[in-house]
Amino acid sequence: MLVGIRSDQVILTQRPQTLRHHAGQIGFPGGGHEPGDESDWHTAARETHEELGLSPGHLTPLGQLPPHITRTGFGVVPIVALVQGIASVQDLRPDAREVAEVFELPLAELLDPRNASLRTVRLESDRPEFFVIELGGRVVWGATAAILRSLYLALAE
C-alpha cells in the first residue's frame, strides 16, 4: 500500500461502487504481493502504477509504517513515498475497474487530531471502533484512517 505525498497533499482513491469488497471506500493504492515483487516497496510501486498509471520513477520512498492488520485479518504494509513530477492528480490515468476517483487532501489537515474521532459501528453482533476523519466533505475511516493516524504518530516522535 502506498501513502503518496505530493507537496503538502496526500493522494487518495475512491473505489467504484460496483466492487464486491470495500465498494465506495476511500483508500490508498495497493494490493497483494506477487511473484517477482522484490520487496514491499516494489509491491506498492507496482500496484500504484497499475491502479493510477503513476510510474515508479515519480516515487521516492520515504519510509515504512508499521504493518496494519484490518478487522477482517488482511495485513497491509504502508509505504510512504514522495510523489514528484506530476502537475496534479488529474494527470494520472486511473484504472476504472479499481478506482472511481483520484483526489488529494491536505496532509496537515488529515493529520490534525481535531479532524479525527473514534466511532463505534454496529456490524452484525460486533461493535468495532474505527478512526474516522471527516475532511473536505469526505469521510475517511477504517484502515485508511488508522494508517493516517500511524503516520501522525510517526511524525510526532
Buried (B, 14 or more C-beta within 10 A) or exposed (E): BBBBBBEEBBBBBBBBEEEEEBEEBBBBBBBEBEEEBEEBBBBBBBBBBBBBBBEBEBBEBEEBBEEBEEBEEEEBBBBBBEBEEBEEBEEBEBBEEBBBEBBBBBBEBBBEEEBBEEEEEEEEEEEEEBBBBEBBEEEBBBBBBBBBBBBBEBEEE
